[in-house]
Amino acid sequence: MLVLGRSQVESLLDMDALIDALAPAMADLSAGRASVPDRVAAQVPSHDGFLAAMPGFLPSAGVLMTKLVSLFPHNDGARLPTHQAVIVAFDPDTGEPVAVLDGTAITAARTGACSALSARLLAREDATVLAVLGTGVQARSHARAICRVRPIRQIRVAGRDPAKAAALAEELSGVLEAEVQAVSGYAEALDGADVAAATTHAVEPVIRRPWLTPGVHITSVGYNPAGREVDDATVVEALMCVESRRAVLAPFPAGSNDLLAPIRDGLITAEHVHAELGELIVGDKPGRTAPDQITLYKSVGVAVQDAAATALVVASARERSIGEEITLR
């Protein structure tokens, strides 16, 4: 069995290839060709944490895998990430385990890559200003990924901690061609932004309708069982797109309060979800229809994303003879 650590996974995973690979994976999910049961989780109430299992079979990529991912929001994020994961891949013909690899790096990369895919499908072609809300792993991943699909020239970073926002802005300035600056708050970051990437553990919404510029595309990946990232007014007005209707509307630990709360309060119905990304990719549903339309991609994470990334990493590792082979039997 092949074993790959985090630094090896990071070196093997190409962001451009991952964004491209996610398109057929999402199309397979929407068409019912992939098998992705609802996420399940064991809760650790004393730390507000949980351990979730995310199995998936993606036939087009020849991947049968499961991810075990923990979310412990009180970790400091720098020394110890809030999200940590391991992925085990199995031979889809025999069920034999064939690889185990770090899933923390894959979770970070595939989440940002699928948000970038949503921007490729829904953001205006001339989008140049990106607002990044949050200062953690996903903020970094989103900034790097979205710059690959739109001509971003300016990035504004906002977070709860001004020092962390400043540090992230300085870090991104060294690796991206765009002008990057830390700003004082979420409203300032969003003022005039063409794309907004919400990557927080917010209790109260960091995306609020009065702060938004017409035509913005929003990606929201943050998850907090006790809160939400996007306010009701934005959800009601926006063209709503998701990875999977079933996943986003499912109860904890799979679904999203950003949709479940306004449905519960009678502001929208489940039919308010306009499209899954896979439906946009194959042309079953239209995307943006006007330059001033607000579009919103709400992500909860689905296993086909991890499967697509796992396929790329394992194939590249075998091609380049990277990783350690061990025997379990």
C-alpha positions as CSV (number, residue, x, y, z in Angstrom):
1,M,0.0,0.0,0.0
2,L,1.3,3.4,-1.0
3,V,1.7,6.0,1.9
4,L,2.0,9.7,1.1
5,G,2.6,12.4,3.7
6,R,1.3,16.0,3.6
7,S,4.4,17.6,2.0
8,Q,4.4,14.9,-0.7
9,V,0.7,15.4,-1.4
10,E,1.2,19.2,-1.7
11,S,4.1,18.7,-4.2
12,L,2.0,16.2,-6.3
13,L,-1.3,18.1,-6.5
14,D,-1.4,20.6,-9.4
15,M,-4.1,23.2,-8.8
16,D,-4.9,23.8,-12.5
17,A,-5.2,20.1,-13.1
18,L,-7.5,19.8,-10.0
19,I,-9.8,22.5,-11.1
20,D,-10.2,20.8,-14.5
21,A,-10.7,17.4,-13.0
22,L,-13.4,18.6,-10.7
23,A,-15.7,19.5,-13.7
24,P,-16.3,15.9,-14.8
25,A,-16.5,14.8,-11.2
26,M,-19.3,17.3,-10.4
27,A,-21.1,16.3,-13.6
28,D,-20.9,12.6,-12.6
29,L,-22.3,13.5,-9.2
30,S,-25.3,15.4,-10.7
31,A,-25.9,12.6,-13.2
32,G,-26.0,9.9,-10.5
33,R,-23.0,8.1,-11.9
34,A,-21.0,8.6,-8.6
35,S,-21.9,7.0,-5.4
36,V,-21.7,9.5,-2.5
37,P,-23.7,8.7,0.7
38,D,-24.5,11.4,3.2
39,R,-21.6,12.3,5.5
40,V,-21.8,10.9,9.1
41,A,-20.0,12.2,12.2
42,A,-19.2,11.3,15.7
43,Q,-19.4,14.4,17.9
44,V,-17.0,15.5,20.6
45,P,-19.1,18.1,22.5
46,S,-16.4,19.0,25.0
47,H,-14.3,20.5,22.2
48,D,-17.2,21.5,19.8
49,G,-15.6,19.1,17.4
50,F,-16.5,16.1,15.4
51,L,-15.0,13.3,13.3
52,A,-16.8,12.8,9.9
53,A,-16.6,9.9,7.4
54,M,-17.0,10.7,3.7
55,P,-16.9,7.6,1.4
56,G,-17.2,7.9,-2.3
57,F,-16.9,6.0,-5.6
58,L,-16.1,8.0,-8.7
59,P,-16.1,5.5,-11.6
60,S,-14.9,7.9,-14.3
61,A,-11.7,8.4,-12.3
62,G,-11.5,4.8,-11.1
63,V,-11.4,5.8,-7.5
64,L,-13.0,4.2,-4.5
65,M,-12.1,6.0,-1.3
66,T,-13.1,7.4,2.0
67,K,-12.0,10.4,3.9
68,L,-11.9,10.7,7.7
69,V,-11.9,14.4,8.6
70,S,-12.0,16.0,12.0
71,L,-13.2,19.6,12.6
72,F,-11.9,21.0,15.9
73,P,-12.6,24.8,15.7
74,H,-10.7,25.7,18.8
75,N,-7.3,24.6,17.3
76,D,-5.1,27.5,16.7
77,G,-5.0,26.9,12.9
78,A,-1.2,27.6,12.6
79,R,0.4,24.9,14.7
80,L,-2.7,22.6,14.5
81,P,-5.2,23.0,11.7
82,T,-8.9,23.2,12.5
83,H,-9.6,20.6,9.8
84,Q,-7.4,17.4,9.7
85,A,-7.9,14.4,7.5
86,V,-6.6,11.1,6.2
87,I,-7.8,9.4,3.0
88,V,-7.7,5.7,2.2
89,A,-8.1,4.6,-1.4
90,F,-9.2,1.1,-2.4
91,D,-9.0,-0.9,-5.6
92,P,-12.5,-0.5,-7.1
93,D,-12.3,-4.0,-8.7
94,T,-11.3,-5.9,-5.5
95,G,-11.9,-3.6,-2.5
96,E,-8.2,-4.0,-1.5
97,P,-6.7,-0.9,0.2
98,V,-4.1,0.5,-2.1
99,A,-3.1,3.9,-0.7
100,V,-3.3,6.0,2.4
101,L,-2.5,9.7,2.2
102,D,-2.8,12.9,4.1
103,G,-6.2,14.4,3.5
104,T,-5.6,17.8,5.2
105,A,-3.8,19.2,2.1
106,I,-6.4,17.6,-0.2
107,T,-9.3,19.1,1.7
108,A,-7.7,22.6,1.5
109,A,-6.9,22.3,-2.2
110,R,-10.1,20.7,-3.5
111,T,-12.3,23.2,-1.6
112,G,-10.5,26.2,-3.1
113,A,-10.4,24.5,-6.5
114,C,-14.2,23.8,-6.6
115,S,-14.8,27.4,-5.6
116,A,-12.6,28.4,-8.5
117,L,-14.6,26.1,-10.7
118,S,-17.8,27.9,-9.6
119,A,-16.1,31.3,-10.4
120,R,-15.2,30.0,-13.8
121,L,-18.9,29.0,-14.4
122,L,-20.6,32.0,-12.7
123,A,-18.3,35.0,-12.1
124,R,-18.1,37.8,-14.7
125,E,-15.3,37.4,-17.3
126,D,-13.9,40.8,-16.3
127,A,-13.8,40.1,-12.6
128,T,-10.7,41.8,-11.2
129,V,-11.3,42.5,-7.5
130,L,-11.4,39.6,-5.0
131,A,-12.5,39.8,-1.4
132,V,-11.1,37.1,0.9
133,L,-13.0,36.8,4.2
134,G,-11.0,34.8,6.7
135,T,-7.3,34.2,7.3
136,G,-6.9,30.5,7.6
137,V,-6.0,27.6,5.3
138,Q,-9.0,28.0,3.1
139,A,-8.4,31.7,2.7
140,R,-5.0,30.9,1.2
141,S,-6.3,28.2,-1.0
142,H,-9.1,30.3,-2.3
143,A,-6.9,33.3,-3.2
144,R,-4.5,31.1,-5.1
145,A,-7.2,29.1,-6.9
146,I,-9.6,31.9,-7.9
147,C,-6.7,33.9,-9.4
148,R,-6.2,31.0,-11.9
149,V,-9.7,31.4,-13.4
150,R,-10.3,35.2,-13.4
151,P,-8.0,38.1,-14.1
152,I,-7.8,39.2,-10.5
153,R,-5.7,42.4,-10.0
154,Q,-6.6,43.3,-6.5
155,I,-7.2,41.1,-3.4
156,R,-8.6,42.5,-0.1
157,V,-8.2,40.3,3.0
158,A,-10.4,40.7,6.1
159,G,-10.6,38.7,9.3
160,R,-11.4,38.9,13.0
161,D,-7.7,39.4,13.8
162,P,-6.1,42.4,12.0
163,A,-2.6,41.0,12.6
164,K,-3.5,37.7,10.9
165,A,-5.1,39.6,8.0
166,A,-2.0,41.6,7.5
167,A,0.3,38.6,7.7
168,L,-1.8,36.7,5.1
169,A,-1.8,39.8,2.8
170,E,1.9,39.9,3.0
171,E,2.2,36.2,2.3
172,L,-0.1,36.3,-0.7
173,S,1.8,39.3,-2.1
174,G,4.9,37.1,-2.4
175,V,3.2,34.4,-4.4
176,L,0.5,36.2,-6.5
177,E,0.8,38.9,-9.1
178,A,-2.2,40.8,-7.8
179,E,-2.0,43.7,-5.4
180,V,-2.9,42.3,-2.0
181,Q,-3.9,44.4,1.0
182,A,-5.4,43.8,4.4
183,V,-8.5,45.9,5.2
184,S,-10.3,46.8,8.4
185,G,-13.5,44.7,8.0
186,Y,-15.7,42.5,5.9
187,A,-17.8,45.4,4.6
188,E,-14.7,47.2,3.3
189,A,-13.4,44.1,1.7
190,L,-16.7,43.5,-0.1
191,D,-17.2,47.1,-1.3
192,G,-16.7,46.9,-5.1
193,A,-15.6,43.3,-5.0
194,D,-16.3,41.2,-8.2
195,V,-15.7,37.9,-6.4
196,A,-16.1,37.2,-2.7
197,A,-14.6,34.1,-1.0
198,A,-16.1,33.5,2.5
199,T,-13.9,31.0,4.4
200,T,-14.8,31.6,8.0
201,H,-16.2,29.8,11.1
202,A,-18.6,32.7,11.6
203,V,-21.6,32.6,13.9
204,E,-23.1,35.8,12.4
205,P,-23.1,36.4,8.6
206,V,-19.9,37.9,7.1
207,I,-21.7,38.3,3.7
208,R,-24.5,40.9,4.0
209,R,-26.6,42.2,1.1
210,P,-26.0,45.9,1.8
211,W,-22.3,45.3,1.5
212,L,-22.4,43.7,-1.9
213,T,-21.8,45.3,-5.3
214,P,-24.1,44.3,-8.2
215,G,-22.7,41.4,-10.2
216,V,-20.6,39.9,-7.5
217,H,-20.0,36.1,-7.4
218,I,-19.9,34.7,-3.9
219,T,-18.3,31.5,-2.8
220,S,-19.1,30.4,0.8
221,V,-17.4,27.3,2.3
222,G,-17.4,28.1,6.0
223,Y,-19.2,25.8,8.3
224,N,-20.3,26.4,11.9
225,P,-23.2,24.3,13.3
226,A,-24.2,27.3,15.5
227,G,-24.0,29.9,12.7
228,R,-23.8,30.9,9.1
229,E,-21.8,33.0,6.7
230,V,-24.5,34.5,4.4
231,D,-27.5,36.6,5.4
232,D,-31.1,35.9,4.4
233,A,-31.3,38.9,2.0
234,T,-28.4,37.6,0.0
235,V,-29.6,34.1,-0.1
236,V,-33.1,35.2,-1.2
237,E,-31.8,37.5,-4.0
238,A,-28.9,35.5,-5.4
239,L,-28.8,32.8,-8.1
240,M,-28.1,29.9,-5.8
241,C,-25.8,27.1,-6.9
242,V,-24.5,24.1,-4.9
243,E,-22.5,20.9,-5.3
244,S,-25.4,18.7,-4.4
245,R,-29.0,19.5,-3.4
246,R,-29.2,16.4,-1.3
247,A,-26.0,17.3,0.6
248,V,-26.7,21.0,1.2
249,L,-30.2,20.3,2.4
250,A,-29.4,17.4,4.6
251,P,-29.4,17.7,8.4
252,F,-26.1,18.0,10.4
253,P,-23.4,17.1,9.7
254,A,-23.9,17.4,6.0
255,G,-26.1,20.4,5.3
256,S,-25.8,24.1,5.4
257,N,-27.5,26.5,7.8
258,D,-27.2,29.2,5.1
259,L,-30.0,27.4,3.3
260,L,-31.7,25.4,6.0
261,A,-32.4,28.5,8.2
262,P,-34.2,30.6,5.6
263,I,-36.1,27.4,4.5
264,R,-37.2,26.8,8.1
265,D,-38.2,30.5,8.4
266,G,-40.3,30.3,5.2
267,L,-38.2,32.8,3.2
268,I,-37.4,30.3,0.5
269,T,-38.1,26.7,-0.4
270,A,-35.8,23.9,-1.5
271,E,-36.6,24.8,-5.1
272,H,-34.7,28.1,-4.6
273,V,-31.5,26.1,-5.4
274,H,-31.1,27.0,-9.0
275,A,-28.5,24.4,-10.0
276,E,-25.8,22.0,-9.0
277,L,-22.4,22.8,-10.5
278,G,-22.6,19.5,-12.5
279,E,-25.8,20.8,-14.2
280,L,-24.1,24.0,-15.2
281,I,-21.1,22.1,-16.6
282,V,-23.2,19.9,-18.9
283,G,-25.6,22.8,-19.8
284,D,-28.7,21.4,-18.2
285,K,-29.1,24.7,-16.3
286,P,-28.0,28.2,-17.3
287,G,-25.6,30.2,-15.3
288,R,-25.3,34.0,-15.0
289,T,-27.8,35.7,-17.2
290,A,-27.0,39.4,-16.5
291,P,-23.9,41.4,-15.6
292,D,-25.5,42.8,-12.4
293,Q,-26.9,39.4,-11.2
294,I,-25.6,38.2,-7.8
295,T,-24.5,34.6,-7.9
296,L,-23.8,32.4,-4.9
297,Y,-22.1,29.1,-4.6
298,K,-22.6,27.4,-1.2
299,S,-20.3,24.5,-0.6
300,V,-20.6,21.8,2.1
301,G,-17.9,19.5,0.6
302,V,-18.6,16.2,-1.2
303,A,-16.5,13.1,-1.5
304,V,-16.2,13.2,-5.3
305,Q,-14.0,16.3,-4.8
306,D,-11.7,14.3,-2.6
307,A,-11.8,11.3,-5.0
308,A,-10.8,13.5,-8.0
309,A,-7.9,14.9,-6.1
310,T,-6.9,11.5,-4.8
311,A,-6.8,10.1,-8.4
312,L,-4.5,12.9,-9.5
313,V,-2.2,12.5,-6.5
314,V,-1.9,8.7,-6.5
315,A,-1.3,8.6,-10.3
316,S,1.4,11.3,-10.1
317,A,3.1,9.6,-7.1
318,R,3.3,6.2,-9.0
319,E,4.5,7.9,-12.1
320,R,7.3,9.7,-10.2
321,S,8.0,6.9,-7.7
322,I,7.2,9.1,-4.7
323,G,5.9,7.7,-1.4
324,E,6.5,4.6,0.7
325,E,5.2,1.2,0.0
326,I,4.1,-0.8,3.0
327,T,2.4,-4.2,3.5
328,L,-0.6,-4.5,5.8
329,R,-1.0,-8.3,5.6
